[in-house]
């Protein structure tokens, strides 16, 4: 048996069928295609009548506002960083380096007690 | 073969930017370092010598505060270094509130006009002398 000839016929048949112009279709085939198109359109119309699901609305909004979302995300990240920094500063975990002030204070010729209350205010407010 | 571009791709730039933004968060979330006295450099041990006996008991935050003084210490003249070291132990024993108060008052003093500042210095010297 010539298997090669048999195997070759099916792909060629499919190719010819797909390449064939539609006016080569039979009336029955054209009718079936038309009914399939009408059914697909009817399903589309029915779906369009249904209320949009939230996920679909969000997806459409995101796709239309991708740039805004990207920039908004960056702005949110910067805002969160600023908030975290201010909280850490308030907690004392993020401290301002006071060493220049401390070094000046500690190396001047007045004792430390002079800068504590009430001594300091008594001297300065006279 | 074309040479690899020196300009990072868009996705790599975004990754780098994200890393730069996140890295400080990670650093700040980590506890400060807490070196033992023997781990300090020679310069650090010299500057902070009055604290050598108490050092290992200090909290990491206090250690960092004292270590921050080392560079400023080294910028002082010999007399300034001597005065700083004479006050260092007392400074380390003040409460945080007292330290805040002292720093704020020092800044207040420096903000005075020169003649008022000189007069305030004299009064402070008098008030804080042992015989007063």
gemmi code that builds the backbone of each chain (N, CA, C; Angstrom):
import gemmi

chains = {
    "A": [
        ("UNK", (0.844, -1.195, 0.000), (0.000, 0.000, 0.000), (0.884, 1.252, 0.000)),
        ("UNK", (0.454, 2.228, -0.730), (1.264, 3.443, -0.836), (0.820, 4.402, 0.264)),
        ("UNK", (1.466, 4.258, 1.442), (1.073, 5.105, 2.587), (1.376, 6.568, 2.325)),
        ("UNK", (2.460, 6.782, 1.614), (2.849, 8.180, 1.372), (1.744, 8.910, 0.622)),
        ("UNK", (1.188, 8.300, -0.378), (0.145, 8.937, -1.185), (-1.081, 9.212, -0.308)),
        ("UNK", (-1.431, 8.243, 0.541), (-2.605, 8.387, 1.401), (-2.401, 9.518, 2.417)),
        ("UNK", (-1.205, 9.534, 3.037), (-0.922, 10.561, 4.040), (-0.867, 11.941, 3.409)),
        ("UNK", (-0.415, 12.019, 2.188), (-0.259, 13.303, 1.541), (-1.596, 13.889, 1.135)),
        ("UNK", (-2.594, 13.047, 0.980), (-3.851, 13.558, 0.445), (-4.552, 14.445, 1.464)),
        ("UNK", (-4.549, 14.086, 2.741), (-5.314, 14.838, 3.750), (-4.792, 16.269, 3.913)),
        ("UNK", (-3.499, 16.474, 4.132), (-3.026, 17.865, 4.236), (-3.320, 18.672, 2.996)),
        ("UNK", (-3.151, 18.028, 1.835), (-3.424, 18.736, 0.580), (-4.893, 19.070, 0.446)),
        ("UNK", (-5.735, 18.150, 0.892), (-7.179, 18.395, 0.836), (-7.538, 19.593, 1.715)),
        ("UNK", (-6.932, 19.616, 2.915), (-7.215, 20.716, 3.837), (-6.748, 22.042, 3.263)),
        ("UNK", (-5.549, 21.994, 2.708), (-4.987, 23.210, 2.121), (-5.874, 23.713, 0.996)),
        ("UNK", (-6.303, 22.793, 0.129), (-7.158, 23.218, -0.972), (-8.470, 23.765, -0.427)),
        ("UNK", (-8.978, 23.145, 0.604), (-10.256, 23.600, 1.158), (-10.137, 25.003, 1.751)),
        ("UNK", (-9.027, 25.233, 2.431), (-8.857, 26.551, 3.058), (-8.556, 27.621, 2.017)),
        ("UNK", (-7.844, 27.218, 0.959), (-7.498, 28.194, -0.056), (-8.638, 28.450, -1.032)),
        ("UNK", (-9.633, 27.590, -1.022), (-10.686, 27.707, -2.028), (-11.500, 28.957, -1.801)),
        ("UNK", (-11.853, 29.725, -2.844), (-12.713, 30.898, -2.660), (-14.103, 30.471, -2.189)),
        ("UNK", (-14.756, 31.392, -1.503), (-16.035, 31.020, -0.889), (-17.111, 30.716, -1.937)),
        ("UNK", (-17.021, 31.342, -3.093), (-18.059, 31.019, -4.076), (-17.923, 29.591, -4.580)),
        ("UNK", (-16.829, 28.939, -4.122), (-16.731, 27.524, -4.494), (-17.463, 26.665, -3.480)),
        ("UNK", (-17.943, 27.323, -2.375), (-18.665, 26.544, -1.371), (-20.031, 26.157, -1.895)),
        ("UNK", (-20.498, 25.065, -1.358), (-21.844, 24.639, -1.720), (-22.839, 25.544, -1.029)),
        ("UNK", (-24.074, 25.511, -1.477), (-25.125, 26.324, -0.856), (-25.290, 25.945, 0.613)),
        ("UNK", (-25.210, 24.649, 0.857), (-25.374, 24.168, 2.231), (-24.263, 24.728, 3.127)),
        ("UNK", (-23.006, 24.723, 2.605), (-21.873, 25.240, 3.385), (-22.022, 26.724, 3.624)),
        ("UNK", (-22.481, 27.467, 2.593), (-22.671, 28.908, 2.754), (-23.757, 29.201, 3.777)),
        ("UNK", (-24.813, 28.403, 3.736), (-25.911, 28.587, 4.676), (-25.435, 28.351, 6.108)),
        ("UNK", (-24.627, 27.298, 6.290), (-24.113, 26.968, 7.626), (-23.206, 28.091, 8.136)),
        ("UNK", (-22.362, 28.633, 7.257), (-21.471, 29.744, 7.671), (-22.294, 30.964, 8.058)),
        ("UNK", (-23.323, 31.253, 7.273), (-24.170, 32.410, 7.566), (-24.858, 32.241, 8.906)),
        ("UNK", (-25.391, 31.060, 9.165), (-26.063, 30.815, 10.445), (-25.092, 30.946, 11.619)),
        ("UNK", (-23.846, 30.481, 11.407), (-22.839, 30.570, 12.466), (-22.512, 32.034, 12.765)),
        ("UNK", (-22.426, 32.849, 11.656), (-22.138, 34.281, 11.878), (-23.278, 34.951, 12.619)),
        ("UNK", (-24.502, 34.647, 12.226), (-25.656, 35.260, 12.893), (-25.729, 34.848, 14.358)),
        ("UNK", (-25.425, 33.598, 14.642), (-25.446, 33.129, 16.027), (-24.388, 33.854, 16.863)),
        ("UNK", (-23.202, 34.056, 16.268), (-22.130, 34.753, 16.988), (-22.539, 36.196, 17.267)),
        ("UNK", (-23.172, 36.848, 16.278), (-23.616, 38.234, 16.474), (-24.688, 38.318, 17.556)),
        ("UNK", (-25.568, 37.338, 17.560), (-26.641, 37.325, 18.565), (-26.067, 37.155, 19.964)),
        ("UNK", (-25.050, 36.298, 20.067), (-24.405, 36.120, 21.380), (-23.727, 37.418, 21.805)),
        ("UNK", (-23.097, 38.109, 20.856), (-22.440, 39.397, 21.165), (-23.466, 40.397, 21.680)),
        ("UNK", (-24.619, 40.496, 20.968), (-25.651, 41.459, 21.383), (-26.179, 41.125, 22.766)),
        ("UNK", (-26.384, 39.829, 23.009), (-26.895, 39.405, 24.328), (-25.898, 39.783, 25.425)),
        ("UNK", (-24.620, 39.577, 25.144), (-23.588, 39.899, 26.139), (-23.513, 41.403, 26.374)),
        ("UNK", (-23.715, 42.152, 25.295), (-23.651, 43.612, 25.419), (-24.779, 44.144, 26.285)),
        ("UNK", (-25.921, 43.410, 26.318), (-27.056, 43.848, 27.127), (-26.817, 43.611, 28.607)),
        ("UNK", (-25.960, 42.617, 28.913), (-25.715, 42.292, 30.327), (-24.930, 43.411, 31.002)),
        ("UNK", (-25.145, 43.607, 32.316), (-24.342, 44.617, 33.019), (-22.877, 44.207, 33.023)),
        ("UNK", (-22.005, 45.205, 32.888), (-20.564, 44.912, 32.849), (-20.086, 44.471, 34.220)),
        ("UNK", (-19.322, 43.393, 34.215), (-18.774, 42.947, 35.497), (-17.698, 43.936, 35.946)),
        ("UNK", (-17.521, 43.984, 37.249), (-16.566, 44.943, 37.824), (-15.163, 44.696, 37.277)),
        ("UNK", (-14.796, 43.441, 37.156), (-13.438, 43.135, 36.690), (-13.244, 43.611, 35.265)),
        ("UNK", (-14.303, 43.519, 34.468), (-14.199, 43.977, 33.073), (-14.055, 45.495, 33.042)),
        ("UNK", (-14.837, 46.172, 33.863), (-14.759, 47.640, 33.915), (-13.357, 48.077, 34.335)),
        ("UNK", (-12.832, 47.394, 35.359), (-11.498, 47.752, 35.851), (-10.456, 47.500, 34.766)),
        ("UNK", (-10.601, 46.384, 34.071), (-9.633, 46.064, 33.021), (-9.646, 47.090, 31.910)),
        ("UNK", (-10.859, 47.501, 31.520), (-10.980, 48.504, 30.442), (-10.395, 49.831, 30.900)),
        ("UNK", (-10.726, 50.221, 32.146), (-10.207, 51.491, 32.674), (-8.687, 51.470, 32.721)),
        ("UNK", (-8.137, 50.368, 33.199), (-6.674, 50.259, 33.304), (-6.020, 50.346, 31.934)),
        ("UNK", (-6.612, 49.675, 30.960), (-5.980, 49.689, 29.644), (-6.041, 51.078, 29.024)),
        ("UNK", (-7.100, 51.860, 29.341), (-7.201, 53.207, 28.797), (-6.352, 54.205, 29.579)),
        ("UNK", (-6.004, 53.861, 30.812), (-5.279, 54.804, 31.648), (-3.962, 54.216, 32.147)),
        ("UNK", (-3.306, 53.456, 31.293), (-2.084, 52.762, 31.715), (-1.022, 53.748, 32.177)),
        ("UNK", (-0.900, 54.848, 31.439), (0.152, 55.830, 31.779), (-0.122, 56.439, 33.154)),
        ("UNK", (-1.420, 56.788, 33.375), (-1.795, 57.379, 34.652), (-1.506, 56.406, 35.780)),
        ("UNK", (-1.817, 55.132, 35.540), (-1.591, 54.115, 36.573), (-0.110, 53.999, 36.889)),
        ("UNK", (0.718, 54.010, 35.828), (2.172, 53.888, 36.068), (2.671, 55.066, 36.891)),
        ("UNK", (2.292, 56.286, 36.464), (2.771, 57.476, 37.172), (2.155, 57.555, 38.563)),
        ("UNK", (0.890, 57.144, 38.673), (0.237, 57.161, 39.966), (0.900, 56.198, 40.933)),
        ("UNK", (1.311, 55.048, 40.425), (1.988, 54.079, 41.279), (3.305, 54.651, 41.783)),
        ("UNK", (4.017, 55.335, 40.881), (5.289, 55.940, 41.296), (5.034, 57.008, 42.356)),
        ("UNK", (3.983, 57.832, 42.125), (3.671, 58.890, 43.094), (3.279, 58.278, 44.432)),
        ("UNK", (2.523, 57.173, 44.396), (2.116, 56.515, 45.641), (3.332, 56.002, 46.388)),
        ("UNK", (4.276, 55.414, 45.661), (5.492, 54.897, 46.288), (6.287, 56.016, 46.945)),
        ("UNK", (6.421, 57.143, 46.233), (7.145, 58.279, 46.804), (6.429, 58.797, 48.043)),
        ("UNK", (5.087, 58.848, 47.964), (4.305, 59.301, 49.111), (4.476, 58.384, 50.296)),
        ("UNK", (4.490, 57.084, 50.057), (4.670, 56.122, 51.146), (6.052, 56.282, 51.767)),
        ("UNK", (7.051, 56.515, 50.917), (8.412, 56.728, 51.427), (8.461, 57.954, 52.318)),
        ("UNK", (7.793, 59.027, 51.871), (7.793, 60.261, 52.661), (7.090, 60.028, 53.994)),
        ("UNK", (5.988, 59.291, 53.964), (5.252, 59.005, 55.196), (6.097, 58.163, 56.135)),
        ("UNK", (6.744, 57.138, 55.586), (7.589, 56.273, 56.413), (8.726, 57.068, 57.023)),
        ("UNK", (9.320, 57.956, 56.234), (10.437, 58.766, 56.739), (9.970, 59.642, 57.887)),
        ("UNK", (8.804, 60.258, 57.738), (8.342, 61.154, 58.803), (7.991, 60.359, 60.052)),
        ("UNK", (7.445, 59.156, 59.887), (7.130, 58.329, 61.051), (8.407, 57.893, 61.754)),
        ("UNK", (9.382, 57.475, 60.961), (10.652, 57.042, 61.549), (11.352, 58.206, 62.241)),
        ("UNK", (11.231, 59.402, 61.653), (11.833, 60.578, 62.270), (11.165, 60.832, 63.614)),
        ("UNK", (9.831, 60.723, 63.645), (9.099, 60.941, 64.889), (9.479, 59.895, 65.922)),
        ("UNK", (9.711, 58.667, 65.483), (10.075, 57.594, 66.417), (11.504, 57.717, 66.900)),
        ("UNK", (12.285, 58.462, 66.200), (13.697, 58.583, 66.567), (14.575, 57.574, 65.874)),
        ("UNK", (14.019, 56.796, 64.975), (14.841, 55.805, 64.280), (15.632, 56.457, 63.148)),
        ("UNK", (15.071, 57.497, 62.615), (15.767, 58.232, 61.560), (16.166, 59.560, 62.173)),
        ("UNK", (17.364, 59.675, 62.623), (17.740, 60.863, 63.392), (18.567, 61.812, 62.535)),
        ("UNK", (18.362, 63.082, 62.809), (19.183, 64.101, 62.180), (20.528, 64.074, 62.889)),
        ("UNK", (21.631, 64.141, 62.130), (22.945, 64.093, 62.729), (23.240, 65.403, 63.420)),
        ("UNK", (23.267, 65.377, 64.765), (23.503, 66.567, 65.569), (24.960, 66.672, 66.003)),
        ("UNK", (25.841, 65.840, 65.449), (27.209, 65.805, 65.973), (27.960, 67.131, 65.832)),
        ("UNK", (27.784, 67.926, 64.771), (28.484, 69.219, 64.750), (28.070, 70.121, 65.922)),
        ("UNK", (26.770, 70.147, 66.206), (26.288, 70.944, 67.338), (26.861, 70.410, 68.649)),
        ("UNK", (26.813, 69.090, 68.798), (27.307, 68.482, 70.039), (28.796, 68.733, 70.213)),
        ("UNK", (29.550, 68.614, 69.139), (30.996, 68.820, 69.233), (31.301, 70.272, 69.649)),
        ("UNK", (30.558, 71.220, 69.082), (30.764, 72.636, 69.464), (30.411, 72.843, 70.925)),
        ("UNK", (29.283, 72.287, 71.323), (28.808, 72.420, 72.706), (29.822, 71.829, 73.679)),
        ("UNK", (30.340, 70.653, 73.351), (31.214, 69.947, 74.270), (32.625, 70.530, 74.299)),
        ("UNK", (33.009, 71.237, 73.254), (34.384, 71.748, 73.193), (34.490, 73.226, 73.585)),
        ("UNK", (33.363, 73.845, 73.944), (33.474, 75.242, 74.372), (33.920, 75.247, 75.838)),
        ("UNK", (34.217, 76.429, 76.381), (34.826, 76.429, 77.705), (33.804, 76.533, 78.843)),
        ("UNK", (32.520, 76.398, 78.544), (31.505, 76.383, 79.599), (31.158, 74.944, 79.966)),
        ("UNK", (30.868, 74.691, 81.236), (30.491, 73.311, 81.611), (29.114, 72.954, 81.051)),
        ("UNK", (28.827, 71.654, 80.997), (27.547, 71.179, 80.482), (26.364, 71.744, 81.261)),
        ("UNK", (26.549, 71.892, 82.591), (25.447, 72.345, 83.439), (24.941, 73.723, 83.020)),
        ("UNK", (25.816, 74.523, 82.411), (25.428, 75.875, 81.998), (24.309, 75.847, 80.960)),
        ("UNK", (24.203, 74.738, 80.235), (23.216, 74.680, 79.147), (21.941, 73.964, 79.547)),
        ("UNK", (21.877, 73.582, 80.824), (20.655, 72.947, 81.317), (19.823, 73.987, 82.062)),
        ("UNK", (18.536, 73.700, 82.142), (17.622, 74.607, 82.858), (17.681, 74.300, 84.373)),
        ("UNK", (17.399, 75.304, 85.172), (17.006, 76.680, 84.829), (18.183, 77.634, 84.649)),
        ("UNK", (19.426, 77.108, 84.813), (20.611, 77.969, 84.750), (20.654, 78.777, 83.460)),
        ("UNK", (20.461, 78.119, 82.358), (20.637, 78.785, 81.074), (19.654, 79.938, 80.902)),
        ("UNK", (18.374, 79.680, 81.109), (17.379, 80.729, 80.899), (17.618, 81.920, 81.833)),
        ("UNK", (18.028, 81.641, 83.095), (18.313, 82.736, 84.023), (19.405, 83.631, 83.456)),
        ("UNK", (20.404, 83.035, 82.832), (21.524, 83.825, 82.332), (21.173, 84.564, 81.050)),
        ("UNK", (20.392, 83.966, 80.213), (20.134, 84.533, 78.886), (19.002, 85.545, 78.906)),
        ("UNK", (18.051, 85.342, 79.801), (16.865, 86.201, 79.755), (16.997, 87.454, 80.587)),
        ("UNK", (18.150, 87.692, 81.210), (18.350, 88.921, 81.996), (18.371, 90.141, 81.102)),
    ],
    "B": [
        ("UNK", (29.143, 40.377, 15.470), (28.295, 40.444, 16.667), (28.260, 41.904, 17.132)),
        ("UNK", (27.086, 42.423, 17.401), (26.998, 43.833, 17.781), (27.406, 43.969, 19.239)),
        ("UNK", (28.075, 45.050, 19.554), (28.486, 45.240, 20.959), (27.255, 45.443, 21.836)),
        ("UNK", (27.365, 44.993, 23.116), (26.254, 45.182, 24.046), (26.101, 46.670, 24.314)),
        ("UNK", (24.868, 47.156, 24.297), (24.640, 48.572, 24.508), (25.029, 48.960, 25.925)),
        ("UNK", (25.659, 50.183, 26.055), (26.021, 50.658, 27.379), (24.803, 51.205, 28.109)),
        ("UNK", (23.733, 51.502, 27.382), (22.536, 52.079, 28.025), (21.663, 50.927, 28.509)),
        ("UNK", (21.332, 50.903, 29.791), (20.488, 49.801, 30.294), (19.112, 49.851, 29.657)),
        ("UNK", (18.498, 48.681, 29.504), (17.183, 48.634, 28.894), (16.167, 49.267, 29.827)),
        ("UNK", (14.970, 49.506, 29.283), (13.915, 50.177, 30.058), (13.566, 49.391, 31.307)),
        ("UNK", (13.446, 48.065, 31.138), (13.062, 47.265, 32.293), (14.174, 47.276, 33.341)),
        ("UNK", (15.425, 47.289, 32.905), (16.529, 47.323, 33.862), (16.546, 48.665, 34.585)),
        ("UNK", (16.233, 49.759, 33.838), (16.209, 51.076, 34.493), (15.124, 51.112, 35.558)),
        ("UNK", (13.973, 50.528, 35.242), (12.872, 50.518, 36.211), (13.256, 49.701, 37.435)),
        ("UNK", (13.937, 48.578, 37.179), (14.363, 47.727, 38.288), (15.354, 48.480, 39.166)),
        ("UNK", (16.259, 49.225, 38.514), (17.260, 49.995, 39.263), (16.577, 51.070, 40.089)),
        ("UNK", (15.602, 51.758, 39.478), (14.893, 52.815, 40.207), (14.153, 52.230, 41.402)),
        ("UNK", (13.489, 51.096, 41.188), (12.770, 50.457, 42.293), (13.746, 50.087, 43.402)),
        ("UNK", (14.904, 49.572, 43.021), (15.920, 49.211, 44.007), (16.396, 50.412, 44.788)),
        ("UNK", (16.615, 51.537, 44.083), (17.079, 52.748, 44.765), (16.040, 53.272, 45.737)),
        ("UNK", (14.761, 53.089, 45.389), (13.718, 53.570, 46.285), (13.542, 52.637, 47.487)),
        ("UNK", (13.728, 51.369, 47.255), (13.485, 50.397, 48.323), (14.681, 50.244, 49.254)),
        ("UNK", (15.874, 50.422, 48.721), (17.088, 50.214, 49.530), (17.108, 51.060, 50.797)),
        ("UNK", (16.772, 52.372, 50.728), (16.789, 53.146, 51.985), (15.803, 52.603, 53.008)),
        ("UNK", (14.651, 52.102, 52.528), (13.670, 51.527, 53.440), (14.258, 50.343, 54.175)),
        ("UNK", (14.956, 49.500, 53.431), (15.567, 48.318, 54.035), (16.640, 48.734, 55.037)),
        ("UNK", (17.430, 49.725, 54.640), (18.498, 50.187, 55.534), (17.919, 50.763, 56.817)),
        ("UNK", (16.838, 51.552, 56.665), (16.261, 52.171, 57.849), (15.557, 51.150, 58.725)),
        ("UNK", (15.043, 50.107, 58.117), (14.352, 49.094, 58.896), (15.343, 48.230, 59.677)),
        ("UNK", (16.608, 48.240, 59.272), (17.607, 47.422, 59.974), (18.043, 48.134, 61.244)),
        ("UNK", (18.363, 47.374, 62.293), (18.826, 48.005, 63.523), (20.223, 48.593, 63.296)),
        ("UNK", (20.600, 49.692, 64.052), (21.933, 50.276, 63.868), (23.001, 49.301, 64.343)),
        ("UNK", (24.215, 49.461, 63.799), (25.314, 48.588, 64.182), (25.692, 48.853, 65.635)),
        ("UNK", (26.258, 47.828, 66.334), (26.599, 47.958, 67.737), (27.977, 47.358, 67.986)),
        ("UNK", (29.030, 48.061, 67.524), (30.368, 47.480, 67.676), (30.827, 47.490, 69.132)),
        ("UNK", (31.540, 46.481, 69.543), (32.163, 46.454, 70.859), (33.386, 47.372, 70.843)),
        ("UNK", (33.869, 47.716, 72.027), (35.013, 48.617, 72.116), (36.205, 48.101, 71.325)),
        ("UNK", (36.475, 46.819, 71.413), (37.649, 46.257, 70.726), (37.503, 46.295, 69.209)),
        ("UNK", (36.273, 46.495, 68.742), (36.054, 46.546, 67.301), (36.235, 47.950, 66.722)),
        ("UNK", (36.374, 48.944, 67.598), (36.536, 50.311, 67.113), (37.946, 50.509, 66.561)),
        ("UNK", (38.048, 51.472, 65.654), (39.360, 51.797, 65.096), (40.187, 52.549, 66.157)),
        ("UNK", (41.470, 52.706, 65.865), (42.346, 53.422, 66.790), (41.881, 54.858, 66.970)),
        ("UNK", (41.521, 55.504, 65.860), (41.038, 56.896, 65.932), (39.788, 56.997, 66.801)),
        ("UNK", (38.877, 56.046, 66.619), (37.639, 56.060, 67.389), (37.927, 55.842, 68.877)),
        ("UNK", (38.798, 54.905, 69.180), (39.126, 54.636, 70.582), (39.829, 55.818, 71.217)),
        ("UNK", (40.656, 56.519, 70.430), (41.351, 57.697, 70.956), (40.341, 58.792, 71.296)),
        ("UNK", (39.458, 59.074, 70.359), (38.481, 60.157, 70.557), (37.535, 59.836, 71.711)),
        ("UNK", (37.123, 58.589, 71.809), (36.087, 58.216, 72.780), (36.670, 57.548, 74.016)),
        ("UNK", (37.952, 57.752, 74.257), (38.656, 57.105, 75.376), (37.929, 57.213, 76.728)),
        ("UNK", (37.345, 58.367, 77.081), (36.656, 58.448, 78.388), (35.485, 57.487, 78.522)),
        ("UNK", (35.017, 56.928, 77.408), (33.851, 56.041, 77.434), (34.233, 54.561, 77.375)),
        ("UNK", (35.526, 54.265, 77.420), (35.970, 52.891, 77.173), (35.374, 51.897, 78.170)),
        ("UNK", (35.245, 52.318, 79.431), (34.762, 51.348, 80.425), (33.259, 51.102, 80.307)),
        ("UNK", (32.541, 52.109, 79.840), (31.077, 51.997, 79.758), (30.605, 51.553, 78.384)),
        ("UNK", (31.464, 51.591, 77.382), (31.067, 51.455, 75.983), (30.202, 50.238, 75.699)),
        ("UNK", (30.635, 49.087, 76.197), (29.946, 47.852, 75.812), (28.532, 47.772, 76.399)),
        ("UNK", (28.245, 48.650, 77.372), (26.889, 48.663, 77.955), (25.951, 49.609, 77.189)),
        ("UNK", (26.509, 50.449, 76.330), (25.694, 51.438, 75.613), (24.754, 50.756, 74.638)),
        ("UNK", (23.612, 51.417, 74.444), (22.682, 50.938, 73.418), (23.288, 51.227, 72.046)),
        ("UNK", (22.850, 50.514, 71.018), (23.351, 50.789, 69.664), (23.154, 52.246, 69.250)),
        ("UNK", (22.029, 52.844, 69.638), (21.770, 54.235, 69.259), (22.764, 55.178, 69.931)),
        ("UNK", (23.071, 54.902, 71.203), (24.022, 55.756, 71.917), (25.423, 55.588, 71.324)),
        ("UNK", (25.765, 54.354, 71.016), (27.086, 54.119, 70.403), (27.200, 54.924, 69.111)),
        ("UNK", (26.137, 54.879, 68.301), (26.178, 55.594, 67.025), (26.303, 57.093, 67.239)),
        ("UNK", (25.588, 57.602, 68.260), (25.666, 59.028, 68.560), (27.105, 59.420, 68.903)),
        ("UNK", (27.757, 58.604, 69.727), (29.125, 58.912, 70.131), (30.095, 58.753, 68.956)),
        ("UNK", (29.881, 57.733, 68.156), (30.750, 57.528, 67.000), (30.652, 58.690, 66.016)),
        ("UNK", (29.450, 59.285, 65.939), (29.277, 60.431, 65.033), (30.144, 61.625, 65.432)),
        ("UNK", (30.596, 61.644, 66.707), (31.413, 62.760, 67.187), (32.874, 62.650, 66.767)),
        ("UNK", (33.295, 61.472, 66.326), (34.724, 61.235, 66.098), (35.293, 62.166, 65.028)),
        ("UNK", (34.586, 62.305, 63.921), (35.079, 63.178, 62.843), (35.193, 64.621, 63.321)),
        ("UNK", (34.168, 65.060, 64.072), (34.196, 66.437, 64.571), (35.335, 66.615, 65.577)),
        ("UNK", (35.562, 65.587, 66.393), (36.666, 65.633, 67.357), (37.990, 65.841, 66.646)),
        ("UNK", (38.177, 65.120, 65.573), (39.457, 65.181, 64.872), (39.666, 66.523, 64.186)),
        ("UNK", (38.571, 67.258, 63.957), (38.696, 68.577, 63.335), (39.021, 69.671, 64.347)),
        ("UNK", (38.953, 69.338, 65.645), (39.217, 70.344, 66.681), (40.715, 70.519, 66.911)),
        ("UNK", (41.061, 71.696, 67.473), (42.452, 71.893, 67.877), (42.676, 71.122, 69.194)),
        ("UNK", (43.918, 70.996, 69.620), (44.201, 70.193, 70.822), (43.403, 70.633, 72.053)),
        ("UNK", (43.268, 71.952, 72.239), (42.530, 72.434, 73.422), (41.049, 72.027, 73.325)),
        ("UNK", (40.495, 72.144, 72.117), (39.103, 71.758, 71.909), (38.889, 70.274, 72.149)),
        ("UNK", (39.841, 69.465, 71.678), (39.744, 68.021, 71.892), (39.765, 67.694, 73.382)),
        ("UNK", (40.625, 68.403, 74.101), (40.741, 68.146, 75.535), (39.425, 68.484, 76.238)),
        ("UNK", (38.829, 69.648, 75.874), (37.573, 70.049, 76.500), (36.464, 69.063, 76.151)),
        ("UNK", (36.407, 68.627, 74.919), (35.368, 67.665, 74.507), (35.486, 66.386, 75.319)),
        ("UNK", (36.702, 65.872, 75.419), (36.882, 64.621, 76.157), (36.538, 64.784, 77.628)),
        ("UNK", (36.805, 65.983, 78.188), (36.493, 66.220, 79.594), (34.979, 66.161, 79.834)),
        ("UNK", (34.184, 66.483, 78.827), (32.722, 66.518, 78.982), (32.022, 65.276, 78.431)),
        ("UNK", (32.761, 64.412, 77.798), (32.143, 63.310, 77.056), (31.386, 62.352, 77.966)),
        ("UNK", (31.986, 61.984, 79.090), (31.324, 61.035, 79.982), (30.050, 61.643, 80.554)),
        ("UNK", (30.144, 62.920, 80.992), (28.956, 63.590, 81.512), (27.862, 63.687, 80.449)),
        ("UNK", (28.257, 63.966, 79.219), (27.306, 64.061, 78.112), (26.593, 62.736, 77.899)),
        ("UNK", (27.370, 61.644, 77.953), (26.774, 60.328, 77.699), (25.799, 59.932, 78.819)),
        ("UNK", (25.936, 60.559, 79.996), (25.079, 60.206, 81.125), (23.815, 61.052, 81.208)),
        ("UNK", (23.740, 62.132, 80.383), (22.514, 62.927, 80.369), (21.394, 62.130, 79.722)),
        ("UNK", (20.175, 62.446, 80.141), (19.024, 61.802, 79.486), (18.855, 62.399, 78.085)),
        ("UNK", (18.128, 61.711, 77.210), (17.882, 62.291, 75.883), (17.225, 63.671, 75.963)),
        ("UNK", (16.322, 63.834, 76.944), (15.639, 65.135, 77.076), (16.640, 66.215, 77.482)),
        ("UNK", (17.551, 65.883, 78.391), (18.567, 66.861, 78.794), (19.490, 67.182, 77.622)),
        ("UNK", (19.842, 66.196, 76.837), (20.690, 66.455, 75.682), (19.969, 67.364, 74.680)),
        ("UNK", (18.676, 67.100, 74.462), (17.894, 67.964, 73.567), (17.902, 69.392, 74.078)),
        ("UNK", (17.699, 69.534, 75.388), (17.653, 70.857, 76.020), (18.989, 71.573, 75.837)),
        ("UNK", (20.074, 70.857, 76.109), (21.407, 71.469, 76.003), (21.693, 71.895, 74.557)),
        ("UNK", (21.361, 71.047, 73.606), (21.598, 71.406, 72.195), (20.776, 72.623, 71.812)),
        ("UNK", (19.507, 72.628, 72.224), (18.622, 73.745, 71.871), (19.147, 75.043, 72.486)),
        ("UNK", (19.606, 74.972, 73.741), (20.124, 76.179, 74.406), (21.432, 76.649, 73.765)),
        ("UNK", (22.259, 75.710, 73.338), (23.493, 76.090, 72.641), (23.149, 76.855, 71.360)),
        ("UNK", (22.187, 76.359, 70.633), (21.779, 77.024, 69.394), (21.188, 78.398, 69.687)),
        ("UNK", (20.432, 78.475, 70.801), (19.869, 79.780, 71.194), (20.987, 80.767, 71.468)),
        ("UNK", (22.009, 80.299, 72.165), (23.141, 81.163, 72.494), (23.848, 81.637, 71.224)),
        ("UNK", (24.070, 80.739, 70.298), (24.777, 81.092, 69.065), (23.963, 82.054, 68.204)),
        ("UNK", (22.650, 82.032, 68.380), (21.781, 82.889, 67.572), (21.720, 84.317, 68.091)),
        ("UNK", (22.230, 84.555, 69.305), (22.203, 85.906, 69.877), (23.167, 86.813, 69.127)),
        ("UNK", (22.856, 88.118, 69.098), (23.818, 89.078, 68.534), (25.116, 89.015, 69.345)),
        ("UNK", (26.252, 89.333, 68.730), (27.559, 89.132, 69.374), (27.675, 89.748, 70.779)),
        ("UNK", (27.187, 90.983, 70.958), (27.358, 91.619, 72.273), (26.475, 90.925, 73.323)),
        ("UNK", (25.259, 90.559, 72.943), (24.385, 89.832, 73.875), (24.958, 88.453, 74.188)),
        ("UNK", (25.532, 87.836, 73.177), (26.108, 86.512, 73.374), (27.269, 86.572, 74.354)),
        ("UNK", (28.110, 87.577, 74.201), (29.260, 87.729, 75.113), (28.776, 87.933, 76.549)),
        ("UNK", (27.739, 88.790, 76.707), (27.206, 89.049, 78.049), (26.607, 87.768, 78.643)),
        ("UNK", (25.898, 87.010, 77.801), (25.285, 85.756, 78.276), (26.361, 84.761, 78.681)),
        ("UNK", (27.450, 84.714, 77.910), (28.571, 83.822, 78.236), (29.109, 84.135, 79.612)),
        ("UNK", (29.295, 85.454, 79.873), (29.846, 85.852, 81.177), (28.919, 85.435, 82.315)),
        ("UNK", (27.608, 85.642, 82.101), (26.651, 85.275, 83.160), (26.629, 83.762, 83.358)),
        ("UNK", (26.688, 83.036, 82.282), (26.686, 81.565, 82.397), (27.936, 81.080, 83.116)),
        ("UNK", (29.050, 81.716, 82.821), (30.301, 81.323, 83.481), (30.204, 81.562, 84.976)),
        ("UNK", (29.622, 82.695, 85.322), (29.474, 83.035, 86.730), (28.507, 82.071, 87.426)),
        ("UNK", (27.367, 81.820, 86.776), (26.339, 80.973, 87.395), (26.786, 79.534, 87.551)),
        ("UNK", (27.626, 79.089, 86.645), (28.007, 77.677, 86.697), (29.362, 77.453, 87.352)),
        ("UNK", (29.950, 78.518, 87.911), (31.235, 78.322, 88.590), (30.968, 77.652, 89.925)),
        ("UNK", (31.961, 76.901, 90.460), (31.743, 76.135, 91.701), (31.438, 77.020, 92.906)),
        ("UNK", (31.952, 78.283, 92.860), (31.781, 79.151, 94.025), (30.445, 79.858, 94.006)),
        ("UNK", (29.678, 79.698, 92.941), (28.417, 80.445, 92.855), (27.314, 79.774, 93.672)),
    ],
}
model = gemmi.Model(1)
for chain_id, residues in chains.items():
    chain = gemmi.Chain(chain_id)
    for i, (resn, *xyz) in enumerate(residues, 1):
        res = gemmi.Residue()
        res.name, res.seqid = resn, gemmi.SeqId(i, " ")
        for name, pos in zip(("N", "CA", "C"), xyz):
            atom = gemmi.Atom()
            atom.name, atom.element = name, gemmi.Element(name[0])
            atom.pos, atom.b_iso = gemmi.Position(*pos), 0.0
            res.add_atom(atom)
        chain.add_residue(res)
    model.add_chain(chain)
structure = gemmi.Structure()
structure.add_model(model)
structure.setup_entities()
